[in-house]
Amino acid sequence: MNDQIFEAVVTTVSPAGQPHLAPMGVRYRGERVVLMPFKPSTTLDNIVATGCAVLNLITDARIFAGCVTGRRSWPLLPAERIAGMRLQAALGHVELELRERADDDQRPVLEMARIHEASHAPFIGLNRAQAAVLEGAILVSRLRMLPPDKVATEMAYLQTAIDKTAGAAEHEAWAWLREAVNRHQGQPL
Ligand SMILES: Cc1cc2nc3c(=O)[nH]c(=O)nc-3n(C[C@H](O)[C@H](O)[C@H](O)COP(=O)(O)O)c2cc1C
């Protein structure tokens, strides 16, 4: 059976102080948080260089869609116990330090210890449109690997959840994803 994976946004900072955001699937292994970035990865480079990262637990689906469509500037705040940054929009965040690294040519495994965690806003329930944006963001991040008809079919399926359950943020995120798909497929935007 596969490990259960939770989608979040990992914020890191380069040794020169440049913040970086990336959506990442995380696994929880006991008290540890496990990250598996594919090489090459700025997130990987930053964690190896600084030993730190922040796990941001979010429901603002625009951040997932934004990161895969070139919109990586989201308001950040300083972390409390590590030299890092967290997303202002995070419902909660976990400050992490690298404990173990299993290197790999394609996908190293980073085991991170929880140094500090805090909640900032309540979780108000699952929203299908947020889940649809998340799935759409994964499709957009794989546009070069997927057949165009598969992308079109899956976007059309996900559209139902957008139409029925989206708020303004999900509509905005969905528009960015559709624009990216249309641009890739050479269709009018
Ligand atoms: C929901 C979601 C989950 C993702 N999970 C991972 C992951 O676990 N590992 C990974 O390398 N990339 C993952 N990606 C793709 C990265 O976010 C993207 O390639 C990013 O640019 C990572 O590279 P970077 O560290 O150089 O920014 C995910 C993308 C999305 C939308």
The ligand as a Tripos MOL2 file, in Angstrom:
@<TRIPOS>MOLECULE
LIG
   31    33     1     0     0
SMALL
NO_CHARGES

@<TRIPOS>ATOM
      1 C1         -0.1250   19.4680   -5.4820 C.3       1 LIG1
      2 C2          1.2930   19.3360   -5.9520 C.ar      1 LIG1
      3 C3          2.1610   18.4500   -5.2990 C.ar      1 LIG1
      4 C4          3.4920   18.3220   -5.7020 C.ar      1 LIG1
      5 N1          4.3270   17.4500   -5.0390 N.ar      1 LIG1
      6 C5          5.6270   17.3900   -5.3970 C.ar      1 LIG1
      7 C6          6.5350   16.5190   -4.7090 C.ar      1 LIG1
      8 O1          6.1750   15.8120   -3.7510 O.2       1 LIG1
      9 N2          7.8260   16.5040   -5.1200 N.ar      1 LIG1
     10 C7          8.2600   17.2920   -6.1510 C.ar      1 LIG1
     11 O2          9.4410   17.2620   -6.4640 O.2       1 LIG1
     12 N3          7.4300   18.1010   -6.8150 N.ar      1 LIG1
     13 C8          6.1260   18.1670   -6.4710 C.ar      1 LIG1
     14 N4          5.2840   18.9970   -7.1630 N.ar      1 LIG1
     15 C9          5.8220   19.8380   -8.2440 C.3       1 LIG1
     16 C10         6.6000   20.9710   -7.6280 C.3       1 LIG1
     17 O3          5.8030   21.8220   -6.8390 O.3       1 LIG1
     18 C11         7.2670   21.8320   -8.7000 C.3       1 LIG1
     19 O4          7.9440   21.0270   -9.6150 O.3       1 LIG1
     20 C12         8.2050   22.7540   -8.0290 C.3       1 LIG1
     21 O5          8.6630   23.6740   -8.9380 O.3       1 LIG1
     22 C13         9.3480   21.9920   -7.3260 C.3       1 LIG1
     23 O6         10.5890   22.3790   -7.7760 O.3       1 LIG1
     24 P1         11.4250   23.5150   -6.9920 P.3       1 LIG1
     25 O7         11.7410   23.0120   -5.6150 O.co2     1 LIG1
     26 O8         12.6170   23.6870   -7.8650 O.co2     1 LIG1
     27 O9         10.5180   24.7110   -6.9860 O.co2     1 LIG1
     28 C14         3.9550   19.1140   -6.7840 C.ar      1 LIG1
     29 C15         3.0820   20.0000   -7.4440 C.ar      1 LIG1
     30 C16         1.7590   20.1060   -7.0400 C.ar      1 LIG1
     31 C17         0.8510   21.0720   -7.7410 C.3       1 LIG1
@<TRIPOS>BOND
     1     1     2 1
     2     2     3 ar
     3     2    30 ar
     4     3     4 ar
     5     4     5 ar
     6     4    28 ar
     7     5     6 ar
     8     6     7 ar
     9     6    13 1
    10     7     8 2
    11     7     9 ar
    12     9    10 ar
    13    10    11 2
    14    10    12 ar
    15    12    13 ar
    16    13    14 ar
    17    14    15 1
    18    14    28 ar
    19    15    16 1
    20    16    17 1
    21    16    18 1
    22    18    19 1
    23    18    20 1
    24    20    21 1
    25    20    22 1
    26    22    23 1
    27    23    24 1
    28    24    25 2
    29    24    26 1
    30    24    27 1
    31    28    29 ar
    32    29    30 ar
    33    30    31 1
@<TRIPOS>SUBSTRUCTURE
     1 LIG1         1 GROUP 0 **** ****
